[in-house]
Amino acid sequence: MGKSKVKTASKSGLVRTQYERRKRQPNEYKPKVAEVMYGKGITGFWRLYEIHRLISQGQHPNCSYLAEHFEVHRRTVERDIERLRDLFGAPIQYDRNKKGYCYTQPYSLPPVRLREGEAIALFLGQKLLAQCKGTPLEEFVENAMLKIRMLLPQEVDVSLERAVEAVSFHVDPLRGEEVEVAQNYRILVEAMEQRRAVDMEYYTASRDAHTSRRIEPYHLRLVGGAWYCIAYCQKRREVRTFALDRMESLSVTNERFEIPAKFSITEYLGYSWIIERGTPTQVVIEFDSSQVPYVCNRQWHHSQELETLSDGNLRMTLTTGSLGEIMRWVMSFGSHARVIEPEELKQQVMQELEKAQRNYI
C-alpha cells in the first residue's frame, strides 16, 4: 500500500521593520512609505499628509487643534508629529509666538507612486469593500477611499476603475442589528485608540445569560459576517473573544491599559480553525477522490499535512482547538468526507447527523 506524503507550506509571517528612535538632521533619511506606514492603516497615512499640508500652508496647527480636527486623542497626534520628525526627517518646530507647528525650512513629503500591479490591487480592494454597503464598514470605507483619492493622480483613478468593472465579490451578510453593531464597533475602535477599558453587558448564548464585564480591547476581527473583539476580560482574568452583536450598553472608561508585549493575535488564534478556541487536538479527516482537487488547492490551516492514499483518497492531519468549527466544515462535504480522529469529534458528527435525519422522518 504505497503512500505519497506532501506537507503544505505554512503561511509565512510578515516581519515588521524596526526603527531606532533617534534624532536626525532634516532630510538625512527618508524611509519608504510602505515601511513607515506598515500597521498604521490608511487613516494614519492620511493624517501625516494632512498635518504636512496644514504646516506647509503656514496655518501653525497645534496638537489640540489637530486632535479635534482628526477626532483622535491628543497623544495620537503627538505620535504623528514624532513620526514626521524622526522617520521622515521633517524639520518641524513648535513656534511659541504662533502657538503651533511650523517648518524651519522648505520641506515636502515623499510622493505616493503606485506600480501598475499595486494600483490594480488597490482598486480591486475598493471594489471588494464596496460590497460592505449597509454594514458598519460603509462609512469607514467611503472615508478611506476619499483620502486615498486625495493622494493619487487623477489619471490613475479613472483608468483603473474601468479595468476592474468585470470583477465582483460576495460578502457574507452582517450578523446582528446593523446600527447596534456599528455603534459598538466605533466605541471599541475609540477605546483601542486611546488604550482605555470598556464596560459592557454581555450576552452568553451557551448559558442564555447576561453578565457585566470590563474588558481591555486588543483586536477586532471580521469572520463570516460577524465582528469579534479579542480582549482581556477583567472578570475572567484572561484574554477572550466577544461577539459585537452580543454586546450591550458599551461605555469607554477612564481606566487605561497597555497590551502586553508578549501578546500576539497570530499566536492567540494559532490553533483556531476560524475564531473558536479550545484545547489543541490532532484531527484526521479523509476525503474521497472527488474532493482531492478542491482540498489540495487551498491552505485551510497552517498546521495541515496532506497525504494522498493508494486508493486515490486524501488524508488531512492538523492540530486545532476548534472542534465545533471543524465539525461544521466536515459536514459541509456530506458523504465525501469522514473524521478518522479524534473519537470525540466523530461522535459529535454522528450525533448531528442523527438529529438531522430525524428532521426528515
C-alpha positions in Angstrom: 0.0 0.0 0.0 2.1 2.9 -1.3 1.6 6.3 0.1 2.9 9.7 -1.0 3.1 12.4 1.6 3.0 16.1 0.9 3.3 18.8 3.6 1.7 22.1 2.6 3.7 25.2 3.2 2.7 27.2 6.3 1.8 30.8 5.9 4.8 33.0 6.3 4.6 35.8 8.8 5.3 39.4 7.9 8.3 40.9 9.8 7.8 44.5 10.9 10.6 46.8 10.2 12.0 48.3 13.4 13.4 51.8 13.6 15.7 53.2 16.2 14.2 56.3 17.7 17.0 58.8 17.2 17.2 62.4 16.1 18.2 63.0 12.5 19.1 66.1 10.5 16.3 67.2 8.1 16.1 65.0 5.0 19.0 62.9 6.2 17.0 59.7 6.0 13.6 59.1 4.4 12.3 55.6 4.7 10.0 54.0 2.2 6.3 55.0 2.8 5.4 51.3 3.0 7.9 50.7 5.7 6.8 53.6 7.9 3.1 53.0 7.5 3.1 49.3 8.0 0.5 48.6 10.6 -0.7 52.2 10.7 -3.5 51.9 8.2 -4.7 54.4 5.6 -6.2 56.7 8.3 -2.8 57.2 9.9 -1.2 57.6 6.5 -3.6 60.3 5.6 -3.2 62.1 8.9 0.5 62.6 8.2 -0.2 64.2 4.8 -2.9 66.4 6.3 -0.6 67.6 9.1 2.1 68.3 6.5 -0.4 70.2 4.3 -1.6 72.4 7.2 2.0 73.2 8.3 3.1 73.9 4.7 0.3 76.4 4.3 1.5 78.3 7.4 -1.5 77.6 9.5 0.6 76.7 12.5 -1.6 73.8 13.8 -1.1 72.6 17.4 -1.9 69.3 19.0 -5.2 70.4 20.4 -6.4 71.7 17.1 -5.2 68.6 15.2 -6.8 66.2 17.8 -10.1 67.9 17.3 -9.7 68.1 13.5 -9.0 64.3 13.2 -11.3 63.3 16.1 -8.5 61.4 17.8 -6.7 61.6 21.1 -4.0 64.2 21.6 -1.4 61.5 22.2 -2.2 60.1 18.7 -1.3 63.5 17.2 1.9 63.7 19.2 3.0 60.3 17.8 2.2 61.5 14.3 4.4 64.6 14.8 7.2 62.3 16.1 6.9 60.1 13.0 7.1 63.1 10.7 10.2 64.4 12.5 12.0 61.2 13.3 11.2 58.9 10.4 10.6 61.3 7.5 13.2 63.9 8.7 10.6 66.7 8.6 12.1 70.0 10.0 9.2 70.5 12.4 9.5 73.1 15.2 6.9 74.5 17.7 6.6 78.3 17.3 5.7 79.7 20.7 4.6 83.0 19.3 2.2 81.4 16.8 1.3 78.6 19.3 1.6 76.0 16.7 4.0 73.9 14.5 5.9 75.2 11.5 8.8 74.1 9.2 12.2 75.7 9.7 13.0 75.3 6.0 11.2 74.2 2.8 10.1 70.6 3.0 8.0 68.0 1.2 6.9 64.5 1.9 7.9 61.6 -0.4 5.4 61.4 -3.3 3.0 58.5 -3.5 3.7 56.4 -6.6 2.0 53.1 -7.4 3.2 50.5 -9.8 0.5 49.1 -12.1 0.0 45.9 -10.1 -0.2 47.8 -6.8 -2.8 50.2 -8.3 -4.9 47.3 -9.6 -4.8 45.6 -6.2 -5.8 48.9 -4.6 -8.9 49.3 -6.7 -9.8 45.6 -6.6 -9.8 46.1 -2.8 -12.0 49.2 -3.3 -14.5 47.1 -5.2 -14.5 44.4 -2.6 -15.0 46.9 0.2 -17.8 48.5 -1.8 -19.8 45.3 -1.1 -19.9 46.4 2.6 -22.6 48.9 1.8 -25.2 48.8 4.6 -22.7 47.4 7.2 -20.7 49.2 9.9 -17.8 49.5 7.5 -19.7 51.6 4.9 -18.8 55.0 6.4 -15.2 54.0 7.1 -14.7 52.6 3.5 -16.1 55.8 1.9 -13.8 58.0 4.1 -10.8 55.8 3.5 -11.2 55.8 -0.3 -11.8 59.6 -0.3 -8.4 60.0 1.5 -6.7 57.7 -0.9 -8.0 59.6 -3.9 -6.6 62.8 -2.4 -3.1 61.3 -2.6 -3.3 59.7 -6.1 -3.1 61.3 -9.5 -6.5 61.6 -11.2 -5.4 59.6 -14.3 -4.7 56.6 -12.1 -8.1 56.8 -10.5 -10.0 56.9 -13.8 -8.1 54.3 -15.8 -8.1 51.6 -13.2 -11.7 51.8 -12.3 -12.5 50.9 -15.9 -10.1 47.9 -15.6 -11.9 46.2 -12.8 -15.5 46.5 -14.0 -15.6 42.8 -14.8 -14.8 41.8 -11.2 -17.2 41.3 -8.3 -17.1 39.7 -4.8 -19.5 38.0 -2.5 -19.5 39.2 1.2 -21.4 37.4 3.9 -24.4 39.3 5.3 -23.6 41.1 8.6 -24.7 39.2 11.7 -26.7 41.2 14.2 -28.6 44.5 14.0 -26.5 46.8 11.8 -26.9 50.1 13.7 -26.1 48.5 17.1 -23.1 46.6 15.7 -21.8 49.8 14.0 -22.1 51.7 17.3 -20.3 49.0 19.2 -17.6 48.9 16.6 -17.0 52.7 16.8 -16.8 52.6 20.6 -14.3 49.8 20.6 -12.1 51.5 17.9 -12.1 54.6 20.1 -11.2 52.6 23.2 -8.3 50.8 21.4 -7.0 54.1 20.0 -7.0 55.6 23.5 -6.0 52.4 25.3 -9.0 52.7 27.7 -11.0 49.8 29.2 -14.7 49.4 28.2 -17.7 48.5 30.4 -20.5 46.4 28.9 -23.3 44.0 29.4 -22.6 40.7 27.5 -25.0 38.0 26.4 -23.5 34.5 26.5 -25.7 32.4 24.2 -24.5 29.0 25.5 -25.7 29.9 29.0 -28.5 32.2 27.9 -27.2 34.7 30.5 -26.3 38.4 30.7 -23.2 39.5 32.7 -21.5 42.8 33.4 -17.9 42.9 32.1 -15.0 45.3 31.9 -12.7 44.5 29.0 -9.5 45.8 27.5 -9.9 45.6 23.7 -6.9 44.4 21.8 -8.1 43.4 18.3 -11.2 43.4 16.1 -11.8 40.6 13.6 -14.5 40.0 10.9 -15.4 36.4 10.4 -18.2 35.2 8.2 -20.2 38.3 8.5 -19.8 38.6 12.3 -17.5 41.0 14.2 -15.5 39.8 17.1 -13.4 41.6 19.7 -10.3 39.9 21.2 -10.0 41.5 24.6 -8.7 40.9 28.1 -11.7 40.2 30.4 -11.1 41.6 33.9 -13.9 39.4 35.3 -12.3 36.1 34.0 -8.7 37.4 34.1 -7.8 36.1 30.7 -8.0 37.1 27.0 -11.3 36.1 25.5 -13.3 36.5 22.3 -16.5 38.5 22.4 -19.1 38.9 19.6 -20.0 42.6 18.9 -23.7 41.7 18.2 -24.0 40.3 21.8 -22.6 43.4 23.5 -24.9 46.0 25.1 -24.5 49.3 26.9 -20.9 49.9 26.0 -19.1 52.8 27.6 -15.4 53.8 27.5 -13.9 54.3 31.0 -11.1 56.4 32.2 -9.1 53.3 33.1 -6.0 53.0 30.9 -4.4 49.7 29.9 -1.4 48.5 27.8 -1.4 45.5 25.5 1.2 43.1 26.9 4.3 43.0 24.7 4.1 39.2 24.6 0.6 39.2 23.2 0.3 38.2 19.5 -3.0 37.8 17.7 -1.4 35.3 15.4 -0.4 33.1 18.4 -3.7 33.7 20.2 -5.6 32.3 17.1 -2.8 29.9 16.1 -4.8 26.7 16.9 -8.2 28.2 15.8 -9.8 27.0 12.6 -11.6 30.3 12.2 -12.2 32.1 15.6 -13.2 29.3 18.1 -10.5 28.4 20.6 -10.0 25.3 22.7 -7.5 22.6 23.7 -5.2 21.9 20.7 -6.2 18.4 19.4 -4.9 16.4 16.5 -7.6 16.0 13.9 -7.5 13.5 11.0 -10.0 13.7 8.1 -10.3 11.6 5.0 -11.8 12.9 1.7 -12.8 10.7 -1.2 -11.1 11.2 -4.6 -13.7 13.6 -6.0 -12.7 16.2 -3.4 -8.9 15.9 -3.9 -8.5 18.8 -6.3 -10.7 21.2 -4.2 -9.0 20.3 -0.9 -5.4 20.2 -2.2 -5.6 23.6 -3.9 -6.1 25.6 -0.7 -4.3 26.3 2.5 -7.0 25.5 5.1 -4.9 25.7 8.2 -1.2 26.5 8.9 -0.7 23.1 10.6 -2.3 20.9 7.9 -0.5 18.0 6.3 -2.0 16.3 3.3 -1.4 12.6 2.4 -2.5 11.0 -0.8 -3.5 7.4 -0.3 -3.1 4.5 -2.7 -6.9 4.3 -3.4 -6.9 7.9 -4.5 -8.4 9.3 -1.4 -6.8 12.2 0.6 -6.0 12.4 4.3 -5.6 15.7 6.1 -3.9 15.9 9.5 -3.9 19.1 11.5 -3.9 20.5 15.1 -6.7 22.7 16.2 -8.9 23.6 19.2 -11.9 24.5 17.1 -13.7 21.2 17.1 -17.1 22.8 16.7 -16.0 24.7 13.6 -14.2 21.7 12.2 -17.4 19.6 12.7 -19.5 22.0 10.7 -16.8 22.2 7.9 -16.5 18.4 7.6 -20.3 18.1 7.4 -20.4 20.6 4.6 -18.7 17.9 2.4 -21.6 15.5 3.0 -20.7 11.8 2.3 -17.4 12.9 0.7 -15.5 13.4 4.0 -15.3 11.5 7.3 -13.5 12.0 10.6 -10.8 9.5 11.5 -9.9 11.0 14.8 -10.4 12.1 17.5 -13.2 9.9 18.7 -14.8 12.9 20.4 -15.2 14.7 17.0 -16.5 11.5 15.3 -19.2 11.2 18.0 -20.2 14.9 17.5 -20.6 14.4 13.8 -22.7 11.2 14.2 -25.0 12.9 16.7 -25.6 15.9 14.4 -26.3 13.6 11.5 -28.8 11.6 13.6 -30.5 14.8 14.7 -30.7 16.0 11.1 -32.1 12.6 9.9 -34.9 12.9 12.4 -36.0 16.1 10.8 -36.9 14.1 7.6 -38.7 11.2 9.3 
